[in-house]
């Protein structure tokens, strides 16, 4: 399965994976508004064996198959850290 990855220029460390390149119409309007402008980062083949740094590849593949997109949020701060503002 091919995925096309975009980063949000509004929300730091937020990425959107799309099943079809530049198919932003599959994103719900509230989500499009929240993430703002998206910049293409890479295309990647998602096989069941592939490892992703912050996401479970099975969840990403399922979301792409059912919704056409997957949203990757920034990592949660570690206990005692404060998130960047």
ZADO-1210 file (C-alpha; in nm, 4 decimals, padded with zeros to 6 digits):
<atoms>
<atom x="00.0000" y="00.0000" z="00.0000" code="UNK" pos="1"/>
<atom x="00.1342" y="00.3410" z="-00.0961" code="UNK" pos="2"/>
<atom x="00.1019" y="00.6392" z="00.1387" code="UNK" pos="3"/>
<atom x="00.1719" y="01.0053" z="00.0732" code="UNK" pos="4"/>
<atom x="00.2853" y="01.1986" z="00.3793" code="UNK" pos="5"/>
<atom x="00.2331" y="01.5705" z="00.4399" code="UNK" pos="6"/>
<atom x="00.3329" y="01.7859" z="00.7348" code="UNK" pos="7"/>
<atom x="00.1155" y="02.0567" z="00.8783" code="UNK" pos="8"/>
<atom x="00.2668" y="02.4024" z="00.8484" code="UNK" pos="9"/>
<atom x="00.0366" y="02.5188" z="01.1300" code="UNK" pos="10"/>
<atom x="00.0685" y="02.2365" z="01.3857" code="UNK" pos="11"/>
<atom x="00.4228" y="02.1293" z="01.4766" code="UNK" pos="12"/>
<atom x="00.5004" y="01.7566" z="01.4452" code="UNK" pos="13"/>
<atom x="00.1571" y="01.6848" z="01.2937" code="UNK" pos="14"/>
<atom x="00.1481" y="01.4729" z="00.9779" code="UNK" pos="15"/>
<atom x="-00.1274" y="01.3588" z="00.7437" code="UNK" pos="16"/>
<atom x="-00.0937" y="01.0349" z="00.5465" code="UNK" pos="17"/>
<atom x="-00.3087" y="01.0114" z="00.2331" code="UNK" pos="18"/>
<atom x="-00.3975" y="00.7036" z="00.0283" code="UNK" pos="19"/>
<atom x="-00.4064" y="00.9171" z="-00.2889" code="UNK" pos="20"/>
<atom x="-00.1545" y="01.1935" z="-00.3508" code="UNK" pos="21"/>
<atom x="-00.3006" y="01.5430" z="-00.3041" code="UNK" pos="22"/>
<atom x="-00.6500" y="01.4043" z="-00.2295" code="UNK" pos="23"/>
<atom x="-00.7267" y="01.6625" z="00.0382" code="UNK" pos="24"/>
<atom x="-01.0999" y="01.6302" z="-00.0321" code="UNK" pos="25"/>
<atom x="-01.1038" y="01.3125" z="00.1820" code="UNK" pos="26"/>
<atom x="-01.0140" y="01.5193" z="00.4901" code="UNK" pos="27"/>
<atom x="-01.3115" y="01.6435" z="00.6936" code="UNK" pos="28"/>
<atom x="-01.3415" y="02.0229" z="00.6792" code="UNK" pos="29"/>
<atom x="-01.2756" y="02.0748" z="01.0548" code="UNK" pos="30"/>
<atom x="-00.9522" y="01.8751" z="01.0225" code="UNK" pos="31"/>
<atom x="-00.8424" y="02.0713" z="00.7137" code="UNK" pos="32"/>
<atom x="-00.8998" y="02.3935" z="00.9048" code="UNK" pos="33"/>
<atom x="-00.7110" y="02.2684" z="01.2102" code="UNK" pos="34"/>
<atom x="-00.3985" y="02.1442" z="01.0295" code="UNK" pos="35"/>
<atom x="-00.3899" y="02.4351" z="00.7838" code="UNK" pos="36"/>
<atom x="-00.1588" y="02.4261" z="00.4841" code="UNK" pos="37"/>
<atom x="00.0110" y="02.0924" z="00.4220" code="UNK" pos="38"/>
<atom x="00.3542" y="02.0427" z="00.2662" code="UNK" pos="39"/>
<atom x="00.4404" y="01.7173" z="00.0885" code="UNK" pos="40"/>
<atom x="00.7168" y="01.5276" z="00.2694" code="UNK" pos="41"/>
<atom x="00.7466" y="01.1823" z="00.1101" code="UNK" pos="42"/>
<atom x="00.5756" y="00.8833" z="-00.0387" code="UNK" pos="43"/>
<atom x="00.6282" y="00.5488" z="00.1265" code="UNK" pos="44"/>
<atom x="00.5230" y="00.1900" z="00.0698" code="UNK" pos="45"/>
<atom x="00.3493" y="00.0566" z="00.3793" code="UNK" pos="46"/>
<atom x="00.3888" y="-00.3178" z="00.4052" code="UNK" pos="47"/>
<atom x="00.2789" y="-00.5113" z="00.7148" code="UNK" pos="48"/>
<atom x="00.6489" y="-00.5659" z="00.7966" code="UNK" pos="49"/>
<atom x="00.7436" y="-00.1969" z="00.7729" code="UNK" pos="50"/>
<atom x="00.8318" y="-00.0161" z="01.0952" code="UNK" pos="51"/>
<atom x="00.7283" y="00.3446" z="01.1500" code="UNK" pos="52"/>
<atom x="00.8887" y="00.5662" z="01.4141" code="UNK" pos="53"/>
<atom x="00.5702" y="00.6841" z="01.5859" code="UNK" pos="54"/>
<atom x="00.2813" y="00.4898" z="01.4367" code="UNK" pos="55"/>
<atom x="00.1580" y="00.1331" z="01.4167" code="UNK" pos="56"/>
<atom x="00.1731" y="00.0479" z="01.0466" code="UNK" pos="57"/>
<atom x="-00.1382" y="-00.1739" z="01.0774" code="UNK" pos="58"/>
<atom x="-00.3411" y="00.1204" z="01.2132" code="UNK" pos="59"/>
<atom x="-00.2135" y="00.3538" z="00.9403" code="UNK" pos="60"/>
<atom x="-00.2969" y="00.0986" z="00.6691" code="UNK" pos="61"/>
<atom x="-00.6455" y="00.0424" z="00.8146" code="UNK" pos="62"/>
<atom x="-00.7174" y="00.4163" z="00.8293" code="UNK" pos="63"/>
<atom x="-00.5947" y="00.4677" z="00.4731" code="UNK" pos="64"/>
<atom x="-00.8121" y="00.1802" z="00.3492" code="UNK" pos="65"/>
<atom x="-01.1279" y="00.2925" z="00.5309" code="UNK" pos="66"/>
<atom x="-01.0967" y="00.6732" z="00.5437" code="UNK" pos="67"/>
<atom x="-00.8352" y="00.7579" z="00.2838" code="UNK" pos="68"/>
<atom x="-00.6217" y="00.9362" z="00.5447" code="UNK" pos="69"/>
<atom x="-00.4398" y="00.8920" z="00.8749" code="UNK" pos="70"/>
<atom x="-00.3500" y="01.1722" z="01.1150" code="UNK" pos="71"/>
<atom x="-00.0257" y="01.1536" z="01.3155" code="UNK" pos="72"/>
<atom x="-00.0195" y="01.3795" z="01.6199" code="UNK" pos="73"/>
<atom x="00.2930" y="01.5103" z="01.7943" code="UNK" pos="74"/>
<atom x="00.4409" y="01.2806" z="02.0573" code="UNK" pos="75"/>
<atom x="00.3107" y="01.3301" z="02.4093" code="UNK" pos="76"/>
<atom x="00.5570" y="01.5054" z="02.6398" code="UNK" pos="77"/>
<atom x="00.7343" y="01.2875" z="02.8933" code="UNK" pos="78"/>
<atom x="00.6354" y="01.3198" z="03.2547" code="UNK" pos="79"/>
<atom x="00.7826" y="01.6416" z="03.3928" code="UNK" pos="80"/>
<atom x="00.8326" y="01.8021" z="03.0498" code="UNK" pos="81"/>
<atom x="00.6273" y="02.0972" z="02.9378" code="UNK" pos="82"/>
<atom x="00.5044" y="02.1090" z="02.5791" code="UNK" pos="83"/>
<atom x="00.6473" y="02.3813" z="02.3565" code="UNK" pos="84"/>
<atom x="00.4106" y="02.6703" z="02.3155" code="UNK" pos="85"/>
</atoms>
